[in-house]
């Protein structure tokens, strides 16, 4: 690893893994993680009250001085779990990692650290995440978000198309590195998200403060779990709710109202479609995803005021850079992708 002259000593990195019933993946994740070539790191496992044998499966790793385990008494969700891990962490950098990630290349962490160490404008950087089923295929990259908050759909693209480092709108918390002081400055993950899109919001807030978000092509990791999930009430509720949260907190007022109106209309149409097709649980979940942010509006607005007071980057700058779109292309592409891969 080649660091800049200003930093001859390897910066200490804290790898935070939030686990909930991940017994099928966590052991392999740790097994490959602890063999990384980077020498200065710790692993903080935050267990969200798993009911499977996750913790039993990893008992052999607990004696490793690099490994810490935090046991939550209840499922606090991914976002709050990451924050709890960050509080325990002692690193100059935080790496957030899904428990179903594994590593075939030992230099993945040194490549992430090298990129952020050599450019102070980078607040967050993401690894290249490839699919276990076909390691030539890429998982999602958030090149940009559209008017409804959807990521551009890069799932299944040939990973060789992305051989250089470049800026993203947002980094996936599947495997990303964050400067600890940046994480603290933006207030960490928003625990009210619970799960889904909390990483979009984290990167959005970092960007509003002027930090860059990078894709690091030389840091390659493998995702064993499935990203293309089946539709469930839980997914629909949290993903709908959290898109509203992200809009309400982060956009300027002139861009907030029309996006909010369009997202409300779209989500209500989705709910109505589920109702007509007799999928009542999904219909109710989508509807709750609209109602919940309205009920929580006073709390969301307090967060918004703090974010908007500190922002250094305008919406127009993000639009001009191509990170925020005013169309629905991401949503259309994502719907096509899910129809193609789900039966």
C-alpha positions in Angstrom: 0.0 0.0 0.0 1.3 3.5 -0.9 0.2 6.3 1.4 1.1 9.9 1.0 4.2 11.3 2.7 2.1 13.0 5.3 1.0 9.7 6.7 3.7 7.0 7.1 1.8 5.2 9.8 -1.2 3.1 8.7 -4.4 4.8 9.8 -6.5 2.6 12.2 -9.7 1.4 10.6 -12.8 0.1 12.4 -14.9 -2.3 10.4 -18.5 -2.3 11.6 -20.8 -5.2 10.7 -24.5 -5.1 11.8 -25.8 -8.7 12.0 -29.4 -9.9 12.3 -29.9 -13.7 11.8 -26.9 -13.9 9.4 -25.6 -17.3 10.4 -25.5 -18.4 6.7 -23.0 -15.7 5.9 -21.3 -14.1 8.9 -18.7 -16.8 9.6 -17.4 -16.7 6.0 -17.4 -12.9 6.1 -15.2 -12.9 9.2 -13.0 -15.7 7.9 -12.1 -13.8 4.8 -12.1 -10.4 6.4 -9.5 -11.2 9.1 -7.1 -12.4 6.3 -7.0 -8.9 4.7 -3.5 -7.7 4.0 -4.1 -4.4 5.8 -2.5 -4.5 9.2 -4.2 -1.8 11.3 -7.9 -2.6 11.9 -10.5 -3.9 14.3 -13.9 -5.5 13.7 -17.0 -4.4 15.6 -19.9 -6.8 15.2 -23.2 -5.3 16.3 -25.8 -8.1 16.8 -29.4 -7.0 16.5 -30.8 -9.6 18.9 -30.5 -12.5 16.4 -32.7 -15.5 17.0 -30.5 -17.9 14.9 -27.1 -19.3 15.7 -25.1 -16.3 14.4 -23.1 -15.7 17.5 -22.5 -19.4 18.2 -21.2 -19.8 14.7 -18.6 -17.0 15.3 -17.4 -18.0 18.8 -14.0 -19.0 17.4 -13.4 -15.4 16.3 -14.3 -13.8 19.6 -10.9 -14.6 21.1 -9.2 -12.6 18.3 -8.1 -9.3 19.9 -9.2 -7.5 16.8 -12.9 -8.5 17.2 -15.4 -6.8 19.4 -19.1 -8.0 19.8 -21.9 -5.7 20.9 -25.2 -7.5 21.7 -28.3 -5.4 21.4 -31.3 -6.5 23.5 -33.7 -5.8 20.6 -33.4 -5.3 16.8 -32.4 -1.7 16.6 -32.3 -1.8 12.8 -29.4 -1.3 10.4 -29.1 2.4 10.7 -29.0 2.6 14.5 -26.9 -0.6 14.6 -24.2 1.2 12.5 -24.3 4.2 14.9 -23.9 1.9 17.9 -20.9 0.3 16.2 -19.4 3.7 15.4 -19.7 4.7 19.0 -17.7 1.6 20.1 -15.2 2.0 17.2 -11.8 3.6 17.8 -10.6 4.0 14.2 -9.8 7.1 12.2 -11.9 5.5 9.5 -15.1 3.5 9.6 -15.9 0.8 7.2 -19.5 -0.3 7.1 -20.0 -3.9 5.9 -22.9 -6.2 5.3 -22.6 -9.6 6.9 -23.1 -11.3 3.6 -20.0 -9.8 2.0 -16.8 -11.9 1.6 -13.3 -11.2 0.3 -11.3 -13.0 -2.3 -8.7 -10.2 -2.8 -6.7 -9.3 0.3 -6.0 -5.8 -0.7 -9.6 -4.5 -0.7 -9.2 -2.5 2.5 -5.8 -1.0 1.7 -7.2 0.2 -1.7 -10.1 2.0 0.1 -7.8 3.6 2.6 -5.3 4.7 0.0 -7.9 6.6 -2.0 -9.3 8.5 1.0 -5.9 9.1 2.6 -4.6 10.8 -0.5 -7.6 13.2 -1.0 -9.1 15.2 1.8 -12.1 16.2 -0.2 -13.3 12.5 -0.2 -15.6 11.9 2.7 -16.9 8.4 1.7 -15.7 5.8 -0.7 -17.3 2.5 -1.9 -15.7 -0.7 -3.0 -16.6 -2.5 -6.2 -19.2 -5.0 -5.1 -19.6 -8.0 -7.5 -22.2 -10.8 -7.4 -21.2 -14.2 -5.9 -23.3 -16.0 -8.6 -21.3 -14.3 -11.4 -18.2 -12.3 -10.3 -18.0 -10.6 -13.7 -21.3 -8.9 -12.8 -21.7 -5.7 -10.8 -24.2 -5.0 -8.0 -25.9 -1.6 -7.7 -24.0 1.6 -7.9 -25.6 4.9 -7.1 -24.4 6.9 -10.1 -27.3 9.3 -9.5 -30.8 9.5 -8.0 -33.9 10.4 -10.0 -36.9 12.5 -9.0 -38.4 9.7 -7.0 -35.2 8.8 -5.2 -34.4 5.7 -7.2 -30.8 4.7 -7.9 -29.6 4.3 -11.4 -29.8 0.6 -12.2 -26.3 -0.9 -12.7 -27.2 -4.3 -11.3 -25.8 -7.1 -13.6 -23.6 -4.8 -15.6 -20.2 -6.2 -16.7 -17.9 -5.2 -13.9 -15.1 -4.6 -16.4 -17.0 -1.5 -17.6 -16.0 0.2 -14.3 -12.2 0.0 -14.1 -11.4 3.6 -13.0 -12.3 5.6 -9.9 -15.0 8.1 -10.2 -17.6 10.0 -8.2 -20.9 8.6 -7.1 -24.0 10.3 -5.8 -24.1 7.8 -2.9 -22.1 4.9 -1.5 -23.7 1.5 -0.7 -23.3 0.6 3.0 -22.7 -3.0 1.7 -19.0 -2.0 1.8 -17.9 1.6 2.2 -15.3 3.6 4.1 -16.2 6.9 5.9 -13.9 9.4 7.6 -14.9 9.2 11.3 -14.9 13.0 11.7 -17.1 13.3 8.6 -19.5 10.6 10.0 -19.6 12.6 13.3 -20.0 15.9 11.5 -23.1 14.8 9.6 -24.6 13.0 12.6 -24.1 9.4 11.5 -27.0 7.4 10.0 -30.5 8.5 10.7 -31.8 5.8 13.1 -35.4 6.5 12.1 -34.7 4.9 8.8 -34.3 1.5 10.5 -33.4 -0.2 7.2 -33.2 0.6 3.5 -31.9 3.8 1.9 -30.1 4.9 5.1 -26.9 4.9 3.0 -28.4 7.2 0.4 -29.3 9.7 3.1 -25.8 9.5 4.7 -24.0 10.2 1.4 -26.5 13.0 0.5 -25.8 14.8 3.7 -22.1 14.4 3.2 -22.4 15.8 -0.3 -24.4 18.8 1.0 -21.3 19.7 3.2 -19.1 19.5 0.2 -17.5 16.1 0.6 -17.0 13.9 -2.4 -18.2 10.3 -2.6 -16.0 7.9 -4.6 -16.1 4.5 -6.3 -12.9 2.6 -5.9 -12.5 0.1 -8.7 -9.4 -1.6 -7.3 -11.2 -2.6 -4.1 -13.2 -5.7 -5.0 -15.5 -7.5 -2.7 -18.1 -10.3 -3.3 -21.8 -10.1 -2.2 -23.3 -13.5 -1.4 -26.8 -12.4 -0.5 -29.6 -11.2 -2.7 -30.2 -7.6 -3.5 -33.2 -8.1 -5.8 -35.6 -8.9 -3.0 -39.2 -10.1 -3.4 -41.8 -7.5 -2.6 -42.9 -7.6 1.1 -44.8 -5.3 3.4 -41.7 -4.6 5.4 -39.7 -3.6 2.4 -42.5 -1.4 0.9 -43.1 0.4 4.2 -39.5 1.3 5.0 -38.4 2.0 1.4 -41.4 4.3 0.8 -41.1 6.0 4.2 -37.4 6.6 3.9 -37.6 8.1 0.4 -39.9 10.7 1.9 -37.5 11.3 4.8 -34.6 11.8 2.4 -36.6 14.3 0.3 -37.9 16.3 3.2 -34.6 16.6 4.9 -32.1 17.3 2.1 -33.7 19.2 -0.8 -34.1 23.0 -1.0 -37.7 24.0 -0.6 -38.1 25.0 -4.3 -37.2 21.4 -5.3 -38.8 19.7 -2.3 -42.5 20.4 -3.0 -42.7 19.1 -6.6 -40.6 16.0 -5.8 -42.7 15.3 -2.7 -45.9 15.7 -4.7 -44.7 13.3 -7.4 -43.5 10.7 -4.9 -46.8 10.9 -3.0 -48.8 10.3 -6.2 -46.5 7.5 -7.3 -46.6 5.7 -3.9 -50.4 6.1 -3.7 -50.8 4.6 -7.2 -48.6 1.7 -6.2 -50.8 1.2 -3.1 -54.0 1.3 -5.2 -52.5 -1.2 -7.6 -51.8 -3.6 -4.8 -55.3 -3.1 -3.4 -56.9 -3.8 -6.8 -54.8 -7.0 -7.2 -55.9 -8.2 -3.8 -52.5 -7.7 -2.2 -53.9 -6.0 0.9 -50.8 -6.2 3.1 -48.6 -4.6 0.5 -51.3 -1.9 -0.2 -51.4 -1.0 3.5 -47.6 -1.0 3.8 -47.2 1.4 0.9 -49.9 3.7 2.3 -48.2 3.7 5.7 -45.1 4.7 3.9 -46.8 8.0 2.9 -48.6 8.6 6.2 -45.7 7.9 8.5 -43.6 10.9 7.3 -46.6 13.2 7.6 -47.2 12.1 11.2 -43.4 12.5 11.9 -43.1 15.8 10.0 -42.3 18.0 13.1 -39.4 15.7 14.0 -38.2 15.5 10.4 -38.4 19.2 10.0 -36.1 19.8 13.0 -33.6 17.6 11.3 -34.1 19.4 8.0 -33.4 22.8 9.6 -30.1 21.6 11.0 -29.0 20.1 7.7 -30.1 23.2 5.6 -28.3 25.6 8.0 -25.0 23.8 7.4 -25.2 23.0 3.7 -22.5 24.3 1.4 -23.7 22.8 -1.9 -26.8 23.8 -3.7 -29.3 21.3 -5.4 -28.5 22.9 -8.7 -24.8 21.9 -8.4 -25.8 18.3 -7.8 -28.1 18.4 -10.8 -25.4 20.0 -13.0 -22.9 17.4 -12.0 -25.4 14.6 -12.9 -25.8 13.2 -9.4 -29.4 14.3 -9.1 -31.9 13.9 -12.0 -35.2 15.6 -12.6 -36.7 12.7 -14.5 -37.9 9.1 -13.6 -35.3 7.1 -15.5 -33.9 5.4 -12.4 -37.3 4.2 -11.3 -38.2 3.0 -14.8 -34.9 1.1 -15.2 -35.3 -0.4 -11.7 -38.8 -1.6 -12.5 -37.6 -3.2 -15.7 -34.8 -4.9 -13.9 -37.0 -6.3 -11.2 -39.5 -7.6 -13.7 -36.6 -9.3 -15.6 -35.0 -11.0 -12.5 -38.1 -11.8 -10.4 -40.7 -14.3 -11.3 
